[in-house]
């Protein structure tokens, strides 16, 4: 039966188990190394101690005098036992050159042959060896006893191996106690560190973290909306592909680690990203896009940064502008239909009263007035999109009591505008300028809005809208083009976006937008857009 140990699932648990095993292996290896090293050192120390005792006994004058007596054992046995007792060795054996013992810890061994080697000592040298004698294995030293250069006896002193092992075991016990304490401290420290790690990883293991990273990367690249993550110092920590496109950043490496203030974004957008409070569905403009910005702080006991989402509503804003224009046209048509019904009732009533000639004159006058207005607009601006826009805006302005006229010097032929200048942008530019002018002129004395559309040297399109309103303060001419600037109360959808959209469209096509004061009061907004080489070529071809 195969026994399998359960493995910890969390990354913190795996790290704890690995560190505990590593500490245990290191401690066990060090304990084994210390045991072997201490044992060798203990045997060397025992050999030195035995050698010192043997040499001291061999050099003792009383030993040499006792050897000269007829019964050396009588004096050497008590002396050897006293040396054993005082020097912490296990035995001291004194013998004659033949190895016959004169002393021994066991008196029964006196007179018997010494068990061990004596050859080097008989040659006058002191040596040590490990040998198993009557007391068991021991580390012993053997040295000669000299009397006038003559070897008269031998001395052997030794310590049993068991005694040496006991000394080492005592040291090893202390070492293991210290190692156990170190292991315990290491385990506690590892547990504390891994408990903190578990809180940061939410108890997930390595596989779960890897899967989360894969999902994280896939989500970042799949989401079309822009996503930025800013740290506590408002530096970009992460940006996805959509965010790079919406902010006009070429490479992710160009912005990661940089402060938002260094990205050269429009000042209102930079302020929104740097704000500490959350922002919800704020509309901001870049050079060529309308963005909806949402920010949410990331908190965890302290401010750690914020998450920013960017949604491109450029197309939606254009469609909303077109929808507003269509709604205005619809309202104008409804009003005109009501007015036409009134006129028709008048004609019918005149006929019923028998005044047919007066009915014809009345109907003819109304048709001539409408046709004159259409002929005036089409004669000045034959570009279909702009002509339709002007007719619709004229009807809207009339409904609001404002006269909208096309200046006599207007001249814009059909087919002159290049493909690089789409009709949608022209509607955005001219439509917003007219709407603002009508708002400014409404309520004044003889309110009027004058529109001029012409080309200059066939290379530049000029759109000029003037009104009879209160005008623009010269100190605020730059502020009027910022998002949020308005002199009117905010509506449900917010105000102050029209002129900012005009500025964006003009900048996108390399044009210029300016505002001045009119000769009769009011404001004059002028847009200059380059038409490019294709328009010049078409104009030249038409003149041949």
Phi, psi and omega in degrees: 000127183268126181263124178246132179272135178292136179262144177296140183278322185283155177296321179297318178296319178296318178296320179297314179297317180296317180293321178297316178296319180298316179295318180297318179296316180298315181295316180296317178297318179293322178296316179297315178299318180294322180297312180295316181295316180293326179294315178298318179294323179294320179294320177296319179295320178296319178297318178295319179295315179297321179296317180298317180294315181298317180295320179297319179293317182294330180272357182289127178299328182294329178293316180296322179293322180292327180294332182283345183282162179295329181234082183299328184298330183298325179262328185283328181297309178297323180295316181296319178297322179294321179295318178300319182291325186269339187250004176060038170250164185272332179203153170226115181246126177248132187218165176278173182302340180275351180097008179281124186288134169260341179213155178190146177303330176259108183305334181293341181272354179292135182093349178266169184281138178296135179264105181155181181267140179230359185304307181300324180292324178293341176270005176093010182250148175264133181218165177235155178200164173252120187216149179263112180247209183291336180263006181100186179298137182208154172263118188231157174237138180237130182220150181277154172257116184258140174225102184057053177065012181245132180281113182253353180184177178228148178234133176233126176235142183206164177233134182291145179298325179298321178294321178296315179298323179296320177297316180295321180297324176297317177294322180293323178299315178297320179296317180295325177296317178295318180296320178297320177297318179296319178296319178297315178297319178297320180295318179296314178299318179295321179295318180296314180297316182288331174296320176294320178296322179297324178293321181287326181265004180056034176073012182276148178271181185296320181295319180294320177296321179295317178297319179297321178297318179298314178297321180300313180295318180296319180294320180299317183280339182274329183288127180281331178292154179282141180224125176236144172238122182251141178276186183296339178262017179060032172264148182287115177267332181201144176213135181267180183298318179298321178296321179295321180293315184291328179266357178073035180261131183287304185238147178298325181295341182287340185240333182297127182093350180264152178287151178300327181294344181266000185273359178057043176271163175305146185303316179298321179293318177299318178298321178295321181288331181274349184293143180279331180276152181292150176243138184236118174050047175275138180264126179226153182246138168254195182298325184220016182221155171250119186244141170259122188249133172232133177234144179218126181288148174258114184239151176199058187091338177205164180287121181252000181135204181206158176250129183241130174246139180238128179238127182278116179240027180300309179296320180296320180295320177296317178296324178294322176297317178295322179296320177298319178296316179297322178295320177296317177300317181298316179296321178296317179296321179296318179294317180295323177297320178295319179294320179296323178296320178297317180295320179297319177298324178295316179298315181298319180295320177297320179295317180297330179277000178082017180252064184296320182296318179295324178296319179295317180297319180296314181294320180295320180297319179295319179294320180296323179295313179295319180292324179296320179295317179294316180297323180296315182291313184292324179295323181280317184231100180270356174296119190303315184296311181293323178298315178297320179297317181294320178297316180295316181293329177297315179296318179298314182297318179299321179297333181262009176080022181243133178274124178248120182235153174260127185295151182297332183274008178287138178201112180216105185282156178291142177083003182277334183284137181283164179293335181288351179246087186291155181297329181298319179292323177296320177297318178299314184291301186289323181297316180291322178296318180293316180301315180295321180294318179297317177300319183289323184279335185299137179092351180272182179277122183050062183295134182211144175236128181246129181246133176236129177226117182205170176248148180245115181057029178055013182240352183216134177266130180243124175240123183230130180232121178238155182221171179255024181282195183287348180085184182242133176301128181303333180283351184239021182294328179280328184290335185295339183267002178274151178295132178099348179283130177199152175254006182247156178295147183290140176264187181299325182265004182088157180232174174087017181257338187300304181295328177295321176294322176298313179300319180297313181296318179296316179296321181299328181261013176072026181261192181223144180231132181219161178224133178225177178265140181281163180294327180258024184090177181081185183246150177236113177260130182232131179243132176238119182239130177289138179268336176085174184296320181302322180294320178297319180295320180293320179295319179295320180294325180287339182276347183288000000 
